[in-house]
Amino acid sequence: MRKPMMAGNWKMNMTVAEALTLTRQINQLVGDSTAVEMLLCPPSVCLHPLKALTSDMPFSLGAQNCHWQDSGAFTGEISPPMLRGLAGYVIFGHSERRQLFGETDETVNKKTHAALAHQLTPIVCVGESLEQNERGETSSTITSQVRAALDGLNGEQVQSLVIAYEPIWAIGTGRAATAQTAGEICGLVRNILREVHGAAVAGTTRVLYGGSTKPDNIGSIMQQPDIDGALIGGASLEAHSYADMVKITAELYGA
């Protein structure tokens, strides 16, 4: 069984002090449950203090981005070796990175290869715009993005990463995809994996949904057989809402 994941993407929010406080609050609310992998992805400046704080807490940590080079004249960037020991995961291809900072399918692929080479687990984000959705191009867009992001990876590498479907039109808008639609597109992602790498890889690779997920809709989303968790934005910045999503998911998985 694929272990469900609740991944909190804090984006450009939280000072170090605020991050420590929020993490302590969440820890008090979720207890010691291990049924759900609880991943926190804070700003990079918070990773070191959170690593120390969470050493005896049930959290994984992730970064929100990194470069594909190990080092070099790339002012403002962070390399995969710099994240080793601080984060186990790193997010690539989020729509905000694509829209605002020029992230492309090519750079997502380069970063994915680099992260895996340094034993970091990529969370590869894919998603269509509102215009693409309205033109009926969701399937072709997602297929193209998934294939490009995973180009050159073998089955074992693909099994080790996470793919997150986040329709651009649902991020931060309050407009979540219906549970059925989210499930269908995550099923499409799994079918692409099956076509390229076979049933075993498709059956073990985790696929998340993101886009205005919250306690009110996480239950119906997590009942979809091809959805293994959520990449959570705003709702992960409030301790009770994130903890409630963890608890709801754990109950669905019988824990």
C-alpha positions as CSV (number, residue, x, y, z in Angstrom):
1,M,0.0,0.0,0.0
2,R,1.2,3.5,-0.9
3,K,1.6,5.5,2.3
4,P,-0.5,8.7,2.2
5,M,1.3,12.0,2.4
6,M,0.1,15.4,3.6
7,A,2.7,17.9,2.2
8,G,2.6,21.4,3.5
9,N,4.1,23.9,1.0
10,W,4.6,27.1,3.1
11,K,5.8,29.1,0.1
12,M,7.2,32.5,1.0
13,N,5.7,32.6,4.5
14,M,7.0,32.1,8.0
15,T,10.0,33.7,9.7
16,V,12.2,31.2,11.6
17,A,10.4,32.0,14.8
18,E,7.0,31.6,13.3
19,A,8.0,28.3,11.6
20,L,9.2,26.9,14.9
21,T,6.0,27.9,16.7
22,L,3.7,26.5,13.9
23,T,5.6,23.2,13.9
24,R,5.3,22.8,17.7
25,Q,1.6,23.5,17.4
26,I,1.1,20.9,14.7
27,N,3.1,18.4,16.7
28,Q,0.8,18.8,19.7
29,L,-2.3,18.3,17.6
30,V,-1.2,15.3,15.5
31,G,0.4,13.2,18.3
32,D,2.6,10.3,17.3
33,S,0.6,8.9,14.4
34,T,2.7,7.3,11.7
35,A,-0.2,6.3,9.3
36,V,0.3,9.5,7.3
37,E,3.7,10.9,6.2
38,M,3.7,14.5,7.3
39,L,5.9,16.7,5.2
40,L,6.7,20.3,5.9
41,C,8.3,22.4,3.1
42,P,9.3,25.7,4.7
43,P,11.4,28.5,3.2
44,S,15.0,27.4,3.0
45,V,16.1,29.7,5.8
46,C,13.9,27.6,8.2
47,L,15.2,24.2,7.2
48,H,18.2,24.1,9.6
49,P,16.3,25.2,12.8
50,L,13.4,22.9,11.9
51,K,15.7,20.0,11.3
52,A,16.9,20.4,14.9
53,L,13.5,20.9,16.3
54,T,11.9,17.9,14.6
55,S,14.5,15.4,15.4
56,D,12.1,13.6,17.7
57,M,8.9,14.6,15.9
58,P,7.1,12.6,13.2
59,F,7.8,15.1,10.4
60,S,9.7,14.9,7.1
61,L,11.2,18.1,5.7
62,G,11.3,19.3,2.1
63,A,12.8,22.3,0.2
64,Q,10.7,24.3,-2.2
65,N,13.3,24.4,-5.0
66,C,17.0,23.9,-5.8
67,H,19.4,24.3,-8.8
68,W,20.6,21.4,-10.9
69,Q,24.3,22.2,-10.5
70,D,26.2,21.2,-7.4
71,S,27.9,24.6,-7.2
72,G,28.8,27.7,-9.3
73,A,28.1,31.3,-10.0
74,F,24.4,31.2,-9.5
75,T,23.6,34.0,-7.0
76,G,20.6,33.3,-4.9
77,E,20.4,29.6,-5.7
78,I,20.7,26.5,-3.5
79,S,22.3,23.3,-4.7
80,P,21.3,19.7,-4.0
81,P,24.4,19.0,-1.8
82,M,23.5,22.0,0.3
83,L,20.2,20.4,1.1
84,R,21.6,17.0,2.1
85,G,21.0,16.4,5.7
86,L,18.5,19.2,6.0
87,A,15.7,18.0,3.7
88,G,14.6,14.7,2.3
89,Y,12.3,16.1,-0.4
90,V,12.4,19.0,-2.9
91,I,9.6,20.5,-4.9
92,F,10.0,21.1,-8.7
93,G,7.8,22.6,-11.3
94,H,5.2,24.2,-9.1
95,S,3.1,26.5,-11.3
96,E,4.3,29.6,-9.4
97,R,7.9,28.6,-10.3
98,R,6.8,28.0,-13.9
99,Q,4.8,31.2,-14.3
100,L,6.9,33.7,-12.2
101,F,10.4,32.4,-12.4
102,G,10.8,30.7,-15.8
103,E,10.7,27.1,-14.8
104,T,10.3,24.8,-17.8
105,D,9.9,21.1,-18.5
106,E,13.6,21.0,-19.3
107,T,14.8,22.6,-16.1
108,V,12.4,20.4,-14.1
109,N,13.9,17.4,-15.7
110,K,17.5,18.6,-15.0
111,K,16.6,19.3,-11.3
112,T,14.9,16.0,-10.9
113,H,18.0,14.1,-12.1
114,A,20.2,16.2,-9.9
115,A,18.1,15.7,-6.8
116,L,18.0,11.9,-7.3
117,A,21.8,11.9,-7.7
118,H,22.1,13.4,-4.2
119,Q,19.5,11.1,-2.6
120,L,16.8,13.8,-2.4
121,T,13.2,12.8,-3.4
122,P,11.7,15.1,-6.0
123,I,8.1,16.2,-5.8
124,V,7.4,16.9,-9.5
125,C,4.4,19.2,-10.0
126,V,2.3,19.2,-13.2
127,G,-0.9,21.1,-14.0
128,E,-2.8,22.9,-16.7
129,S,-3.9,26.5,-16.9
130,L,-7.6,27.6,-16.9
131,E,-7.3,28.4,-20.6
132,Q,-5.9,24.9,-21.4
133,N,-8.6,23.3,-19.2
134,E,-11.4,25.2,-21.0
135,R,-9.9,24.2,-24.4
136,G,-10.0,20.5,-23.4
137,E,-6.2,20.3,-23.3
138,T,-5.9,19.0,-19.8
139,S,-5.0,15.4,-20.7
140,S,-2.4,16.4,-23.4
141,T,-0.8,19.0,-21.2
142,I,-0.4,16.7,-18.2
143,T,0.9,13.9,-20.4
144,S,3.5,16.2,-22.0
145,Q,4.6,17.6,-18.6
146,V,4.9,14.2,-17.0
147,R,6.8,12.6,-19.8
148,A,9.2,15.6,-20.1
149,A,9.9,15.7,-16.4
150,L,10.7,12.0,-16.1
151,D,12.7,11.8,-19.4
152,G,15.8,9.7,-18.9
153,L,14.8,8.2,-15.6
154,N,14.6,4.4,-15.0
155,G,11.8,2.7,-13.3
156,E,13.5,2.5,-9.9
157,Q,14.1,6.2,-10.0
158,V,10.5,7.0,-10.9
159,Q,9.3,4.7,-8.0
160,S,11.3,6.8,-5.6
161,L,9.8,10.2,-6.5
162,V,6.4,11.8,-6.0
163,I,4.2,13.5,-8.6
164,A,1.7,16.2,-7.7
165,Y,-1.1,17.3,-9.9
166,E,-2.0,20.9,-9.3
167,P,-4.3,22.6,-11.7
168,I,-3.1,26.2,-12.0
169,W,-6.7,27.5,-11.8
170,A,-7.2,25.9,-8.4
171,I,-4.1,27.2,-6.6
172,G,-4.9,29.8,-4.0
173,T,-8.2,30.6,-5.7
174,G,-10.5,28.6,-3.4
175,R,-11.7,26.7,-6.5
176,A,-10.6,23.1,-6.0
177,A,-11.2,20.5,-8.7
178,T,-14.0,18.1,-7.8
179,A,-12.8,14.9,-6.2
180,Q,-13.8,12.9,-9.2
181,T,-11.9,15.2,-11.6
182,A,-8.8,15.2,-9.4
183,G,-9.0,11.4,-9.2
184,E,-9.3,11.1,-13.0
185,I,-6.2,13.2,-13.7
186,C,-4.2,11.5,-11.0
187,G,-5.3,8.3,-12.7
188,L,-4.1,9.6,-16.0
189,V,-0.7,10.3,-14.4
190,R,-0.6,6.7,-13.2
191,N,-1.5,5.4,-16.6
192,I,1.4,7.4,-18.1
193,L,3.7,5.7,-15.6
194,R,2.3,2.3,-16.5
195,E,2.8,2.9,-20.2
196,V,6.4,4.0,-19.8
197,H,7.6,1.9,-16.8
198,G,5.1,-0.9,-16.3
199,A,2.5,-1.8,-13.7
200,A,4.8,-2.3,-10.8
201,V,6.2,1.3,-11.0
202,A,2.8,2.8,-11.6
203,G,1.4,0.9,-8.6
204,T,4.0,2.1,-6.2
205,T,4.6,5.7,-7.2
206,R,2.8,8.2,-5.1
207,V,0.6,10.8,-6.8
208,L,-0.7,13.8,-4.9
209,Y,-3.4,16.4,-5.6
210,G,-3.0,20.1,-4.8
211,G,-5.1,23.1,-5.3
212,S,-7.2,24.7,-2.5
213,T,-7.3,21.5,-0.5
214,K,-8.7,22.0,3.0
215,P,-10.3,19.9,5.8
216,D,-13.7,20.3,4.1
217,N,-12.7,18.5,0.9
218,I,-9.7,16.3,1.8
219,G,-11.9,13.4,2.8
220,S,-13.6,13.1,-0.6
221,I,-10.3,13.7,-2.4
222,M,-8.5,11.0,-0.4
223,Q,-11.2,8.5,-1.2
224,Q,-10.1,8.5,-4.9
225,P,-8.1,5.4,-5.5
226,D,-5.3,7.0,-7.5
227,I,-4.7,9.9,-5.0
228,D,-2.1,9.3,-2.4
229,G,-2.1,12.6,-0.6
230,A,-2.2,16.3,-1.0
231,L,0.2,19.2,-1.6
232,I,-1.3,21.8,0.6
233,G,-0.7,25.5,0.4
234,G,-2.7,28.0,2.6
235,A,-4.3,25.3,4.8
236,S,-0.9,24.1,5.9
237,L,-0.1,27.5,7.5
238,E,-2.7,27.0,10.2
239,A,-2.0,24.3,12.7
240,H,-5.6,23.0,13.2
241,S,-6.4,22.9,9.5
242,Y,-3.3,20.9,8.6
243,A,-3.7,18.6,11.6
244,D,-7.3,18.0,10.8
245,M,-6.3,17.0,7.2
246,V,-3.8,14.5,8.6
247,K,-6.4,13.1,11.0
248,I,-9.1,12.7,8.4
249,T,-6.6,10.9,6.1
250,A,-5.4,8.6,8.8
251,E,-9.0,7.6,9.6
252,L,-9.7,6.8,6.0
253,Y,-6.7,4.5,6.0
254,G,-7.9,2.8,9.2
255,A,-5.4,4.3,11.6
